[in-house]
Amino acid sequence: MRSLPLSVASSTAAESPFPRSTPELADPARLHVQGQGPPLIYVPGLDGTGLLFYRQARLLSHRFRVITYRLRDEAPDMDTLVRDIVSHLARAVPDHAPAVVVGESFGGALATNFALAHPDKVERLVILNSFSRITPAFKLPVAVAGLSMVPWSTMQFVRRYTAARLHSKHTHAEEIQKFLLLTSATTKHGYLNRLRILMQHDLRHRLHALRVPTLYLAADEDHLIPSVREARLMSSLAPYASMQILAGHGHGCFLAPDLDLNSILHAWEARLPLGGASTSERLACDEH
């Protein structure tokens, strides 16, 4: 199967977690497809690179067509980012089969908005360490003001200093080094745009309309956001939702050596009462 490119401009082929890009397929979205099977798309967090799914992508590509991409830094609102997902799926999934959509942190908010707008394009929804809204209300304006004033080059020092609190405590040192390398591709403009988008974000009164099976994963040692509390809230509001606590994990747990999303999906799928029904069949049942 042909791979679409996803690469970090400053990385060498050996450093990149994905195969070398093909020049004639140059793609500003850095869309990348690996594996065969039903489609699964990863919606990245605030970093927006799409690169931090490399460990899970390898595990999942044995049974899924795994799609990763970079968030558009200049996107002014959530609706624009939702339309981007539609475009990426149209390109990567020519048969238009509904996809498993995996959203991490900010990507969880975006993935939920996508599932609300396009339930026919979502087979199942997986949300990791995300939120219905950001509280307290002053937190985001303060973050935007602070980030606007500091040189972007200091972010690498901040990430290095906070690594112990951001990642699961048993994440290997080499994975954290790779995290620092891959997130060096982030931009200040993209971060600020996404923080501003979150100022308008509140899912609490919309989750009742979420019509796809949804699994909320929450790390109990997440020091960045109250993932467990938020997962409990969102799973109580979404009609087809369940929740799983990831014991001993931090916010960036997709890099942890003992977290296998493929195994988690297998176990969840076995518990789904309508696991064998297609998306169209499930939506038809909801309408009756």
N, C-alpha and C positions, 0 to 999 in steps of 0.2 A: 504493500500500500504506500502511496506517495505521502511524504511528510511535508507539511507546510512549515516555514521557518519560524523559529522563535529563538532569539539569541540576545546576549548582552554585548553591546558594541565593544566594550573594553575587555571582554573575556576571550580567551583562546579556546580552541575546540576542546582541549583537554579539560579546561575549567568548566565548560558549559555542561549542564546536566542533560541536555538534549543533543541530538545529532546536529552536525554542521549544517548551516543553512545553505540552500541552493540559490546562487545569485539570481537566476532568472525568475525565481519565485519571491523576490524581495517584497516584503509585506509590512507596512507601517504598524499594523496591529500585532505583528509578531505572532500570528496564528500558527499553532502547531498541532498536528494530529499524529497520534501513535497508537498502534494496536488495532485490532479488529473486533467487531461485535457491535452490540447496541451502543449508541452514543452516550458519552458522559462528558459534560463540560464543567470545568473548574472556573469559578468566578473569584478573582483574587481580592485580597484585603486592601487596606489603605495604601500599601506600597504600590499596588497596581501593576507590578511587573509580570505576574502570571508565572514566575519562575520558581516559586517556593513550594510547588506541588510535585517536584521532581521525584521524591521518594515514593509518594503514593501513586503517582502516574505509572511508575515501573511495575508496581504490584497490581494495579488495576488493568493495565494494558493487555494482560493475558485473557481477559474476557470482555473488555470494553474498547471502543474507539474513543480514546481519551483526547479531549480538546482543551487546550490552554491558550490564553491570549493575554495581551497587555491592555489595561484600561486606557481609554483616551484621556490624556491629561487636560485637554481643553474643554471637555464636556461640561456644559453649564448646569445641568440638572440630571435628576435620576431618570427621567423619561428618555433623554438622549442615550444614556448608558444602557437602558433596556432595549432601545432600538438597535444598538450595536450588537447585543447578544443575538437578536433576531437575524441580523446580517451574517454574523459569524456562523450560526447554525445552518443558515441557507447555503453557505459556501462549503462547510465541512460535512454536512449531512444531506447529500443530494436527494436521498429518498424521503426526506422530511419526517423521518421517524422521531417520535418524542424522545427527549433525552433525560437521563439522570442529571440533575443540576446540583452541583456542590458549591456552596458559598461559604467563605471564611471571613468572619468579622465584618468589615464594611461590605465585603462580597456577599455575606449572608443577607444584609439589608437589600442589596441590589437584586440578588437571586429571588428573594421573596417578592419584590416588586415585579420582576419578570414573570414569576409564576401566577401572580394575581392578574396580570395583563394578558398572559398567553397560556392558560392552563392546558390547552390542547398540545402545546409544545413540550410539556413537562411530564415525564413518566413518574419520577419520584424526585423529591426535594430533600437535600441534606444540608443542614445549617450548623456550622461549627462556631462556637464562641462569638455569638452575635447578640443583637439587641433589638428591642422594639423601638427604642428612642434613646438618646443620650441625656442623662441627668447627672447633676443639676443643670438647669438651663444655661447658666453662665459659663459652663465648662468649655463649650465650643468657641464662643466669641473670644474668650481668654486665650485659647489655644491658637486661634487664627492670628490674633494680635501679637502673641509672643513669637510664633513662627515667622511672621512677616518681618520681625525686627532682627532676627539672628541670621548670620551667614549660613547658607545651606551646608557648607562644608563641615559644620559642627555636628550635623546629624550622625555621621559615622561614629564620632566619639560618644554621642548619646546612646546609640544602639549598642556599642561595645560595653559601655558602662552599665546599661540596664539589661544586658543579655541574660543574666542569672534570673531576673524576675520575669522576663518575657517568655523564656522557653521552659519546657519541662525540665525538671532538675537532673534527669538522667540522659538528656540529649548530649550526644558526643561532642567533644570540643571541635572536631573537624567539621561537623554539621553546622555549628555556630559560625565557624570561619567562612563556610560556604554561604551562609545566610548574609554575613556582612559583605561578602563579595557581590552577591546577586542584588542586594538592596542598594548597592552603590549606583545602580541604574535608575533609581527613583529621581523625581524632579520636585523642586519646591512648588512650582506651579501646579503640578498634579495633586500634591498633598493638600495645598490650600483650597483648590477647587473642591476636592472631595470632602474636606471638613465643612466647607460652606454648604454643600449639598445636604449634609447631615443636619444642618440647622433646621431644615424643613421636614425632616424625617420623623414620622410617628406612625407606627403600624398598629397600635392598640385597637383602633376602631375599624380596622380593615381585615384583620386575620380571620374573622368569622367567614369571610368569602374565599378563603384559601381552599381550593377544591382538589388538591393533589395530596397523596400520602407524603407526610413530612416527618423527618427525623431530626430532632434537635440534639446536638452533641455539645456537652458543656464540661469544660475542665474545672475541677474543683480547686485548683491552685492557680487560677487565672487572676493575676494581680493588676491587669489592665482594665477589665470591665467585669461586672458581676455576672458572669456567664451562667452560673447555675440558677440564680434568681430570675434572670431574663428568660432562660429556657423553660423554666417552670411556668412563667407567665404566658409565654407565647404558645407553649404546648397546651395550655388550658383554654386558649382562645381559638386555636385552629382546629377545625372539626376532625381532621384525619391525621392528627399529630401524635407522636410519641417522643419520649425523651430518654437519653442515656447519659449518665454522668461518667466522665473519664477521670477515674481516680488517680491522683498523683501527677496530673498533667498541668502544664501552664498554657498561656494564651497561644503560643506558636507551636502547638503539639504535633502538627503534621510532619515535623522533622524528627520526632522522637523515635528511637529504635524499636519500641514495643507497641507502637500504634499502627495498626493495619486496617485501613479503611475498607479494603476488600473483604476482610473477614467480618467487619462490623456490618457491611451491607448484606452479606450472605445471611447472617443471623437475623437481621431485620426483615429481609425479604421472606424468610421462612415464617415469620410471625404475622405478615400482612394478610388479612382475611380476603382481600381482593387482589392478592399478588399475581394471580394468573390473568386478570382482566386487562385489556388494553386501555389506554387513556380514553379513547373515544367511547368504549363500553362503560367505563367508570363514570364519565361525564353524562352519558345518556341515562345511567341509573340515577344519578343525582337529580335529574330533571323530572323524574317520575315520583 
